[in-house]
Amino acid sequence: MAPSLVANSAPVFCKFSRAEDAAYIRRAADIADKSAGFTSPHPNFGCLIATSTGKVAGEGYLYAQGTKPAEVQAVEAGGSFCRGATAYLNMEPGDCHGDHTAVSALVQHLRGQAVRALRSQGLQVHVLGEDLQSKIIEEARKSCLLVNAPLIHRATSRVPFSVFKYAMTLDGKIAASSGHAAWISSKTSRDRVFDLRGRSDAVVVGGNTVRRDNPRLTARHGGGHTPMRIVLTQTLNLPEEANLWDVSDAPTIVVTQRGARRKFQKYLASRGVEVVEFDILNSRDVMEYFHDRGYLSILWECGGTLAASAISSGLIHKVFAFVAPKIIGGKNAPTPVSELGMVEMSQALDLIDICYEQVGPDMLISGFLQPIPDLMPVIPSEDETFAIDPTVTPYEPSIIYFYKTWDPYGAFSNFSPHPIQMPDVNGDYVTWSSVEHYYQAHKFTGVNDPAAQDFVEKIKTAKSPEEAARLGRSMQRQHPDWVRSDWESVKIDIMYRALKCKFSIYPHLNSMLLSTSGSVLVEASPHDLFWGGGREGEGLNYLGRLLMQLRSEFLGESPTSI
């Protein structure tokens, strides 16, 4: 297995030779990559099972959340050859939903459950970067980081993972002096761009690109997944007819400054284009907004001015540069990146982990502008925890933290997909897909506005907790008048009642919660300073507090006041 996104876990695998292990780990990462673009915002996850003779018995990858686990696919494909074999995964398997099928598939043949359980059963397990350290192992580990680089970057920042792609001539031009740019790169390179789009949640361009190129920004050859198209423009000086206003194949969002061309905004809305206004338009605020909407990976196909703004704001994580063997010249011909304010070559930004690849007649140069962050979340110290929550003594023996639903204790998350049944105003029990669905909908419950009530139903039918959260948060910002007047005073109680229901009706969740007795529970979101513990332990950790209060109630202890 390879890099886990949980802090107290790491890449693991059972032992062949170093070279074989590394090759199988890289293969597991390659398998996982097949789901890129479909799994967002969840991880890309692959499994390979190799026999003791080195034969690949079975492979599988998680297509999307809720589909058949990769481990099950690999075991089904391998059949009896899985006995005594070795499983290689690019992430540690988990069963935080209470769905044990993934781990059980391995248990049947390998008698283990992830790192600790595998070792407790007498199996030899090695951890990449800990037990095993060598150049080839580090390369294998890196392949597993790269396949989930968007998830890792997004989890450690408030912005989506962003890739800047451009095509230029050998003399560094992205268009002729006239602005004509079709085509700099070859058809083979353009097909690769379709693939990049198909792996992204959204594609970003500026107003100049819309006016000059009239792009479609579809993933015509990218495989099924169609990204959102996003246009950033301060003035909204855009043509009435543009390919992006046709939303039959892919949706479009236009982001602009508040008050710009109100009449044109109405026109775009009539075409089905969403318009989002900002008081002051800047790239970072826009990306934080799309982070909150749940976007994981964004491809920037913009011109030099917008690219310079994004790079200066630290938003671009990776670069794909297609260099065509052409020279066009032109003193005023545009370049990929405009002014960054640098005056000496020593200020130039260096790419990391550079790759060179010939694509048709072109050369593709790619690399990271920012290193992949450390996967280990910050664990608040005992003193910091006591400062956050005085009800917890600084002498607690351990801290258990959770964040995403794939963490070992991910079922503690309000996003875990455990349906709950809660009474409505008439006392009739209603089923909600998750605690988060219930919580977000109750921001608007009881408001005397038909639109607000319709929105409650919309949240209730959201396909995932993430979608419910995006709906609730965005509508809270857009229509604060729809939010119940007592929301701030009741939201903790609403969350507690929903959590109590969840941990009451699922015995395995109740047992998991009670098993943490004596430990401090910390919701480890680095950005949520109310429900989470914060990046440096500065958050209030109310979700952790509620769970500890609930644990005390179940154990028959005096409930701890929060």
N, C-alpha and C positions, 0 to 999 in steps of 0.2 A: 504494500500500500504506500501511498505517497502523501504529499502535504495535506494535512487536515487544517481546516479553518478555525478549529477550536483551540484555545490557548494552551490547554494542558495536554494536548495531544499532538502528534507529529507523524510524518510519513513513516510507514512501516512496511516490511515485507519479510517473508520467510526465505531462508538462505539457499541460493545456488552459488555459482561463482560470481565475483563482483561484476564482471563484464556481462554475464547473462542476466543477472538481477537488474543491472542498469538498463539493458536493452528491453526487458519486459516492462520495467517501470515507464520507460519512454513510450512503449507501445500502449500501455494503459492510458497514458496522457493523450496519445493520438486518437484512441478510441473515444475518450471523453469529449474530444474536440468536435466530434461529429454532431453534437447537440447544440453547438454554439449558435446563438440567435433564437433558439426555441425555449431554452430553460429559464431565461431571465425572469426574475432576479435571483434564481437559484443556481447552484453550482453545476459545472460540467463534470460528470461523474462516469468513469469507465472501470471495467473489471476484466482482467484476463486471468485464466487459470492454466498453468503449465504443469505437465506431468513430470515425474522424477527423471524421465529420459529427455526432457527438454522439448517435448511436443506440446503445442498449444491445444488444449482440450476444448476450451470455450471462451467466448468473448461476449460482452454486452455493454450497453451504455444507457444511461437514464435519459430518455427522450425529453421528458418534461415532468414537472412535479405531479405526483399522483399516478404516473404510469408504472409499468412493471420495473422493479429495481434491477440495476445492472448485474448485481450478484446472482439474482434468480435467472436472468437470461443466460449468464455464463455457465451456471451449473446445469441448466436444462440442456444447453448445447453440448456440454461435456459429458453428461450422463455418468456412467460408471467410471470413466477415465478420471473423474475428479477425486476419487478416493486416493488419499496419500499425496495429492498434488499440492501446488502452492498457488495461492491467490494473490494477485497484484492489483492494487487499486490506487488511483491517483488521489483519493481521499479516504479517510477512515470511515468504515461503515457505521451507520447509526440506526437506532430504532426509536427516536424521540417521539414519534407519533403514536407509539404503542403498537405500530405495525411491525411485527418481528420477522416478516417474510424475508427481508434482505439478509439479516444476520442468520436466520434459521437456515437459509440456503447454504451458507458456509458451515454452520454448525453441523449440519447433517454429514458433511464430508470432512470437515477440518476440525470439528470439536472446539470451536472458539467463538468469542464475541469481542471483536475489536482488540485493541492492544492489551489492556490489562487482563481481560478474560482469556485471550489466546495464551498469554504467559501463564496464567493461573492453571491452565489445563496442561502445562508441560510442553507447549509448543515453543520452538525457538523463533523469536521475533526480533528483527533488527530495525532500528529507527534511522532513517536517513538524516544525516547531519548530527546525530548523537552517537549511536553505536558504530556507524559506518561513516568514514570520512575519506574520500579520495576524489581525484579529479573527475573520474567517470561517474561516481555516485553523485557528486555535486551537479554535474550536467544533467543527470536524470532527475534530481530534485528540482532543478531549474525548469525543466520541461513541465513539471507538474504545477509549478508556480505560474508559468506563462499561460497554461490552458485556462486558469481561473484568474488571470491578472485583472480583468475588469471587476470581478467580485471583490478581490482583495483591495484594490485601490478604492473602490466605492465604500467599502466597509470601514476604511480608515480616514475618510474625508467626507466633506459635505457636497461633493460634486460627482457626477458620473465619470467613468473612465472615458477619456477622450482621445481619439486618434485623428491626427491631421494628415490628410492625404492630398498630394498634388502631383501633377505631371509637368515637367519642364524640359526645355531644350538643353543641349549641352552647354550653351552659354547662359543658362539660368533664367530663361524667359518662360512665362506661362501663357503668353499670347503675343501676337504681333503688335506693333505700335498702334495699329487701327483697332485693336481689341479682338480681332479674329483669333480663335483658339482651336478650331476643329480641323484636324485632330493632331495634337502633339504626339501622343503615345499611340502604340499599335492596338489593333483589335484584341490581341492576346492580353495586353495590359488592361484594356477596358473591361474584359471579362473578369479579370482579377478584382477590379473595382466593384463589379456587381456582387462578387463573393463577399467582399468587405462590407458592403451595404447589408447583405443578407445576414451578417453576423452582428449587426448593430440594432439598437432599439430606435435610433433616430439618426437622420442626416441633417447637418446644419449648413446653410449657405447665407450669404448676405444679400442685401438688395441689389448691389452691383451685378452679382452673378445672375440673379433673376432677370434683370434688364438686358444684360449682355448675351447670356447663353440660353435663356429660356429652358432650363433643364427639366427633366422629368424626375430624376433622383429615385427611380425604382430599382429593384433588385431583379431585373428581368432574367438574369442567368444565375441568380444567387440562391436558388432552391426553395421556394415556398414562403419563407418569412419575409414580410414587407415592412420596412422601417417607417416610422413617422418622418415626415418632411418638415423641417423647421426653418423659417426665414426670419433673420434678425435685421430689422430696419428701424432707424430712429424716425425718419420723416414719413414713412409709408408711401414714398414716391415710387409706386410700382405700377406696372401696366394693368389695364383692366382685363386683358386676355393673356393668360400664361398657362403653361402646362401644369404648374403646381396647383392651379385653382380647380383642376379636375380631380376630385377626390374619390372617383369610382374605383380606382385601383389602390390608392394609398391615401391616408389622411394627411392634412397639412395644418400646421400651426404657424401663424404669423405673430411674431413678438415685436412690439413697438413701444414708443414712448406715449405716455398718457395724453390723450386729446388729439393725437395726430389723425387728420383726415377722417373725421367721424363718418361722413357720408360713405367714404370708401370702405370703412370698417363694416358698415351695414351691408354694403355690396358683397364683400367677402363672406360675411355670415350667410347671406342668401345663397351663396355657392357651396355652403357646407364647410367653409374654412374657419377654424377657430382662431380668434384674435385674443391675445393676452397683452395687457398694458402694464408698463412699469413707470413709476414716477420719474426715475432716471434710468435709462437703459445702459447697463454695463454687463459684460460677459459673465462675470462671476455671479452676480445676482440671478441671472438667467439660468445658469447651470445649477445653482443651489435650488432654484424653483423646480427644475426638472428632476433633480435628485429627490426632492420631496414627492414628486409625482411617481417615483419608482423607477426612473430610467437608470439602466446599468451601464450601457456602452453607447457612446455617441461618436459618429464619424463626421469630421469637419471637412467639407469640400469647398471652402470659401476662398475668397481672394486675399491678397496680401494685407490689406488694412485690417480686416476682421481677424485674420490669422495672427497678426502682430499683437492685437489686443488680447486674444486668448492666451498666447504664449506669455506675454508680460504678466498676465493675471495668474500664471501658474496652472492653467486649466488643461493644457495639452500634455498628455502622458506618453504618447508614442507617435512616431512619424513614419509614414510610408511615402517615399519620394520615387516616382517613376521618371527616370532620366532617359530621354530619347536621343539617339545619335543624330541630332539635327542642330543647325546653327541658323538663327534668324536675325540676330542683331537688333538694333533699335535703341537709341538713347532713352526713349520714353516708353519702351515696351515694359509691361508690368512683370514683377518678380514674385515668387511665392510668398515672401514675407516682407512687409514694408518696415518702416522705421521702428527699431527697438530701443533707440537711445544709446547704443553702444558706440564707442569711439576708438577702442583698441581691440586688436584681435584676441588679446588675453581675456576679453569679456565674452567671447563667443560661447554659445551653449554647446556642450559636447553630448553626443548620443552615447547611450550605454547599450551593451549587448547588441552590437551592430551585426546585421545580416546582409549579405550581398547575393542577389539572385538574378540571373538573366531570364527575362520574360519576353519571349519573342526577340525582336531586335533591341529591346530596351533593357536597362539595368534598374532593378528595384533595390533601393537601399532603405532599410528599416532599422529602427532602434528606439530605445526609450529615452525620453527627456528627463524622466524622473525614475529612480529605482523603485522596484516593487517593495512596498512597505513591509516592515516586520509584522509577521502574522500574530505575534503574541500580544494580546490586549493587556493594557495596564491593569494590574490588580491593586486596588487601593490598599494601603497599609492599614494595620489595625488602628493606629491613631487616627488616620484619615477617615476610616469607617466610623469610628466613634464620633468624630466631628460631624459627619454627615447624619448619623443616626444615634443619638445619645442613648436610645433604648438598648443598644448593643454594647456590651462591655468590651474593652480593648483586650480582653484575655481569651476571646473565643479561639478555639484551636484551628479553625480553618475557614476559608471563604470559598463559597461556590458561586460562580458567576455564570450567567447565561445571557444570550442575546438573540441569536437566530434559531429558527426551529430545527436546524440540523445540529445544534450543539448537543453534547451529551445530556444536558438538562434542558434541552430546547422545548420540551413540553411545558415548562414553566412559563414560556412566552405567551402573551395574549394573542399572538399570531398563530399559534399551533392549531392545526385543522381538526379540532375536537368540537363537534356540534354540541350545543347546550339547549335546554328547554327552560324558558323563563315565562312567568305569567305576564299577561298584558294588563291593561287598565281594567278589563272586565274579568280578570281572574282566569282567563283561558290560557293554556300553555302554548307557547309559540316556539318553534325550533329556529335557532340561529346557527349559522355555519361555523362560527367561532366566537370567542370572547370579543375579539376586535370588531366583528360585525355588530354585535350587540352594543358595544361601547360607542362606536361611531354613530350608529343610528339614534342613540338616545341623546345626542346633542340636539336633535331636532324634534324629539318626541314631545307631544303636547302643545306644540306651537300652533296657534290658530291661523294657519296659512295653508291652503290646499297644496301649494307648490312644495312647502316643507314636508308635508305628509307624503306627497308623491316621492320625495327624495328619500324618505325613510325606507320606502319599499324598494327603491333603487339600490340602496346600501344593502338591504336584506338579501337581495338576489345577486349581489356582487360575486363573481366567480372565485375570488380568493380573498383572504384577509388583507393582502397588500392592496388589492383593488378597493376594498371597503375603506381602508385607511386613506387612500388617495382621494376617494370621493368625499369622505367626511372632512378631511383637512382642507381640500380646495374649496368646498362649499362654505366652510366656516369662514374662509378668507373672503370669498366673493359675496356672500350673503350673511353678514353678521347678524342681520335682523331676523334670520331664520333660527338662530341659536337660542335655546331656552334661556331665560333671564337668570335662572339660578344655576347655570351649568358649572361655574367655578366652585360652587359650594357643594354640589352633589356628585361630581365626576368621580371622586375617590370611592364613594359609597357604591356607585354604579359598577365600577370596576371590581370592587370587592365582592359584590353579590354574584357577578358573573363568574369570577374565579372560584368562589365557593361552590357554585353549581357544577363547574367543570370538575373540580377535584372531589366532588361528592359522588358523581355518577360514573366515574371511571376508576375502578379499583386499582389498576396498575399505576395511575397517576397519583392517587392517594398514597400508595405505598412508596412511590418515588419521593413524594414530598416529605413523608414521615421519616424516610431514611436519611434525610439531611439534618435531623435533630442535632443541635449543638453547633451547627455551622451557620455562618452569616450568608444570606442569599443576596446577591447583587446583580441587578439587571445592568449588563455591561455595555449598553449603548454609549458610544463616545460623545454623542451629540444631544441626546435627550436628557436635559438636566432636571427634569421633573420626575419622570418615571424611572430614569436610568441613573447609573452612578457617575456618568461623565468620563471624559478621557483621563483626567487626573484625579478622579475621586471627588470632584467638586459638585456632583449632582446630588439630588435629594433622594434618589433610589426608592421612590414610593412603591414601585411594583415589587421590589424585593421586600420592603417593609410589610406590604399586604400579605405576601406569601408567608412570611415569618409569623404574622399575626394569625393567619389561617392555620398554619402548622400548630401553633400553640392551642388553638381552639380544638383541633382534631385530637390533640394529645391530652385534652382535658385540663390544660394549664390555664392560668388566668390570662386572658387575651392581653397582648401588649398594646398599649395605646400608641398611635402614630401621630 
